[in-house]
């Protein structure tokens, strides 16, 4: 009975968390019936070999289903058997940072034990069932026939008696593997097309000459923050008040949406997509990209004589691929001089990150700077959070010590009430946006151009199902000639994009931006 129950559960289990209900298992798996017939038709020695092979396959099927459920809950998609293996490293690192080294090691050990246990248990179950069906061959054959007839005849819309769950899953992953194997050559073909690769430096970004340009990625700042009924009003108020405040200081802003290549995680792929103009939605594409000579936005500014810097509070180890993007200087977490506590996953508060950039790169510098600054305070699990303080109080960050820190115990996100999780997420977005608005208010001038956007939507616990991958993007400037360049884009006036604002693929932004701010030089007058 236990062996049969295990086989039934593996064959019928859905791959979406919200579909894991008792009714999902009350079905007749056609794959199981076919497997019984095959075992009965084989001679003894071949039957044992087939049972072992089938048991191992069943165990691996169970592992893939568990991975699909996990990836669907976090990244809104199934696990990719070709492209997703490198993502386990960041996953373990996240547990290490938020729950400690012991928890991370324990998780790895538990995962290995689970995989081995499922394969062994499934193999034992199929072997045991194969012996049982042979001993009761006539009864088993009649039972299989009855179940097959019943499942076929009673399967109507709304009454799913028959299950082909396992076969469908195997077929879907087979197509996915085929697509993953083709992806490298397809991406290489896409990357070979670059309208700006050979643009001379004198013709790049001429409409921004003399401007300091900041591109800031706000972690997990997704469209859900502007539209979910539990957070839209509060986040919208921060943006509306920010629009009013900055407008009173002479700033204008335009906003719209971009469709990120990822959701729930994978910030580095979204950032690479935005900066390179290529869709980077898996680690294979990311590795191929950073080994290429693709012109990124950073490198375009660098080529046009801007000082290009990356302020990276989330980088805590060697980052060799950082050289690909085109930085004159990379400030990793250890380079920013932070002496305060860690706030959960975030190495430092966003306000400190911006303050460090202002201190190290923006104060007293005469050459224009282009800075890429990912902000990490709004990274899952969104608690605990710092709060905004006076910029003159930030110092080396030790002022944050009395605040609640990531050293304090906190519950895993999936053990908390979803409404509480959404509230924590909302507060983190309000903090990050508030930090950016306050920075412009405090340190902005006529030469500042700020581009800030979300990297991806938060996970499904916040967004719910079918939330899409759109993220807001905003451009802020005091010089009216800057926003005049994008007047034809149709973006919403202000820091908050309207629901009907344009939606572009994130990889389309690089070319549109370079086209808008790199106008062709005027033709020389005709010779006389």
Secondary structure, 3 states (H helix, E strand, C coil): CHHHHHHHHHHHCCCCHHHCCHHHHCCEEHHHHHHHHHHHHCCHHHHHHHHHHHHHHHHHHHHHHHHHHHHHHHHCCCCCCCCCCCHHHHHHHHHHHHHCHHHHHHHHHHHHHHHHHHHHHHHHHHHHHHHHHHHCHHHHHHHHHHHHHHHHHHCECCECCEECHHHHHHHHHHHHHHHHHHHHHHHHHHHCCCCCCCCCHHHCCHHHCCCEEEEEEECCCCCHHHHCCCCHHHHHHHHHHHHHHHHHCCCEEEEEEEECCCCCCCHHHHHHHHHHCCCCCCHHHHHHHHCCCCCCHHHHHHHCCCEEEEEECCCCCCCCCHHHHCCCEEEEHHHCCCCCCCECCECCCHHHHHHHHHHHHHCCCCCCEEEEEEECCCCCCCCCCCCCCCHHHCCCCHHHHHCCCCCCCCCCHHHCCHHHHHHHHHHHHHHHHHHHHHHHHHHCCCCEEEEEEECCCCCHHHHCCCCCCEEEEEEEECCHHHHHCCHHHCCEECCCCCCCCCEEEHHHHHHHHHHHHCCCCCCCCCCC
